[in-house]
Amino acid sequence: MSNKYLELTVPGVRGLHPYQPGKPISELEREYGVSDIVKLASNENPTGPGPLVRQAIERTLDDLARYPDANGFALKGALARRHGVPAECITLGNGSNDVLVLLAEAFLQPGLEAVHSQFAFAVYPLAIQAAGAAARVAPALSWEEPQPLGHDLTAMGGMVGEKTRLVFIANPNNPTGTWIDGESLENFVSSMPDDTLVVIDEAYSEYVEDPTYPDCVSWVERYPNLIVTRTFSKAFGLAGLRIGYAVSHPGIADILNRLRQPFNVNTVAQEAAVAALADEHYLTSSVRMNNSERVRLTDAFTALELRQVPSVCNFVLVDFDRPAGSVYEALLRKSVIVRPVANYGLPDCLRISIGTPDENERLISALTEVLTESGG
Ligand SMILES: *Cc1c(COP(=O)(O)O)cnc(C)c1O
């Protein structure tokens, strides 16, 4: 579509393309006339919110005529206790996406640069570009490495220069499911100049069980140029409410606090997040189910002779060794939604989120049929 208003936009906005979300269930119903749909496309928690969260949400109904608490007092307090940091280190966001964009708005402009890896989370290039800054993209590790397609910290470090204000690291990364150990990551963070802020995005941290995986929130005290982001959208199961946060030096939190919308996190999200933090049982059982179901899926992909990136997350990146669009379409016709990743530069791959045992069985039989029908 030609759009004459593009000429009127500021330079960073002119080249933007919309974020491509996973196909919503209602859209597949409308377009294909299918029902009983399995959506494994957006790395959502398949179990839905737990009982404590549901009760907390009910209780907020009486408050909905009022504006939310703009300072998120109760939630920041709960997060401060959880992480052992002062509440003034915390910035709440409308999803952690909000915080990532605020960081780009606050610290980038035309003439400045931000570094991220190839095949990193798609929001980084969007936020950098919208701020009018230049993205320096470090080549990812090769398929032959222990973390295939993961971040190459040496390559990333090599791209940091005088104009670099932000470095985005997803640990673990989406869409690859790869991760970085504590020693390598801390060496990287400590090597960064003071005026280069390192953003470590820990959206999937709750799923990682390896003892060498770091909790970078505990490093914020040591590295004032480190910002760690977390979300309630994945293991906590609250993607639809939009709630995430950053932990940083209070000086950085102060800047984000000036820039953010005063009521960027709604009342329901704040109350639900407080309840979610109190429900350790929900979190542990979500993670346990995910990590055992991940074995079911990866074993099935291996049996189908598909190459895959070893994942520590709630999704797996699978390589079909040919353009994967036809597999995606064929799965849609069987009421299964997965995620194409051609927009990440991975046209032969699909990203498949881990669902409930039933959903995963449906995916495995649909995929087996599709691959058999198409002659392997
Ligand atoms: C899902 C995801 C997020 C979180 O998004 P929200 O805005 O908090 O829902 C952040 N980073 C990565 C790498 C993700 O995959």
The ligand as an ORCA input file, in Angstrom:
! r2SCAN-3c Opt
* xyz 0 1
  C       8.028    -12.531     25.062
  C       9.302    -11.774     25.171
  C       9.372    -10.586     25.890
  C       8.232    -10.124     26.745
  O       7.272     -9.496     26.189
  P       6.163     -8.791     27.112
  O       6.091     -7.454     26.498
  O       6.664     -8.745     28.515
  O       4.976     -9.633     26.935
  C      10.571     -9.947     26.044
  N      11.678    -10.443     25.494
  C      11.670    -11.588     24.810
  C      12.938    -12.123     24.287
  C      10.474    -12.274     24.605
  O      10.452    -13.385     23.893
*
